Amino acid sequence: MMVCHCMRISDHDIRSAVGWMRASDPQAIITPGRIYRAMGRRADCGGCMTLFLETMRGCEALAVDRAADLEADTARPQMPVLRVRRL
């Protein structure tokens, strides 16, 4: 299905870009702007943005994997908590 007629972007293009971005960086926050840049395009009139967002949000690969995020947090050394004494 054609999502953006100005830039000739289909729903397949959006899903492919989201999948590629998630595969390259599992912790990336994927935004419409990043999807446009990944495809080498930019928003033109904005009339497609509602359908673009619906398509983007419908992608299974859009969400960040919380299990991987929790593993990354435990792998990092924890910073000590400094307490300030008031005089």
C-alpha positions as CSV (number, residue, x, y, z in Angstrom):
1,M,0.0,0.0,0.0
2,M,1.3,3.4,-0.9
3,V,1.7,5.5,2.3
4,C,3.3,8.7,0.9
5,H,2.6,9.6,-2.7
6,C,5.0,12.6,-2.6
7,M,8.0,10.5,-1.8
8,R,6.7,7.2,-3.1
9,I,7.0,5.4,0.2
10,S,5.1,2.2,0.7
11,D,4.1,0.3,3.9
12,H,6.7,-2.3,2.9
13,D,9.4,0.4,2.8
14,I,8.5,1.6,6.3
15,R,8.5,-1.9,7.7
16,S,11.8,-2.7,6.0
17,A,13.4,0.4,7.4
18,V,12.2,-0.3,10.9
19,G,13.5,-3.9,10.7
20,W,16.9,-2.8,9.4
21,M,17.2,-0.1,12.1
22,R,16.3,-2.5,14.9
23,A,18.7,-5.1,13.6
24,S,21.5,-2.6,13.5
25,D,20.8,-1.2,16.9
26,P,18.5,-3.1,19.3
27,Q,18.3,-0.1,21.7
28,A,17.6,2.6,19.1
29,I,14.6,4.9,19.5
30,I,13.0,4.8,16.1
31,T,11.2,8.0,15.0
32,P,9.6,9.0,11.8
33,G,12.5,11.3,11.0
34,R,15.0,8.5,11.4
35,I,12.9,6.3,9.2
36,Y,12.8,9.0,6.5
37,R,16.6,9.4,6.8
38,A,17.2,5.6,6.6
39,M,15.3,5.6,3.3
40,G,17.2,8.7,2.0
41,R,14.0,10.8,1.9
42,R,12.3,13.5,3.8
43,A,8.7,14.5,4.7
44,D,7.2,16.8,2.1
45,C,3.6,17.9,2.6
46,G,2.9,15.9,5.8
47,G,-0.5,14.7,4.6
48,C,0.7,11.1,5.0
49,M,1.9,11.4,8.6
50,T,-1.2,9.8,10.2
51,L,-0.9,6.7,8.0
52,F,2.9,6.8,8.2
53,L,2.7,6.7,12.1
54,E,0.0,4.0,12.0
55,T,2.2,1.8,9.8
56,M,5.3,2.5,11.9
57,R,3.5,1.7,15.2
58,G,2.2,-1.5,13.6
59,C,5.7,-2.9,13.1
60,E,6.7,-5.6,15.6
61,A,10.3,-4.5,15.5
62,L,9.5,-1.0,16.7
63,A,9.6,-1.8,20.4
64,V,12.8,-1.9,22.3
65,D,13.5,-5.3,23.9
66,R,13.3,-4.7,27.6
67,A,15.0,-8.0,28.4
68,A,18.1,-6.9,26.5
69,D,17.9,-3.5,28.1
70,L,17.9,-5.0,31.6
71,E,20.8,-7.2,30.7
72,A,22.7,-4.2,29.5
73,D,22.0,-2.4,32.8
74,T,23.3,-5.2,34.9
75,A,26.4,-5.5,32.8
76,R,27.4,-1.9,33.4
77,P,29.3,-1.1,36.6
78,Q,27.1,0.7,39.1
79,M,28.0,4.2,40.2
80,P,28.3,4.7,43.9
81,V,25.6,6.9,45.5
82,L,27.1,9.9,47.1
83,R,25.3,11.4,50.0
84,V,25.6,15.1,50.9
85,R,25.6,16.0,54.5
86,R,24.0,19.2,55.5
87,L,25.9,21.3,58.0
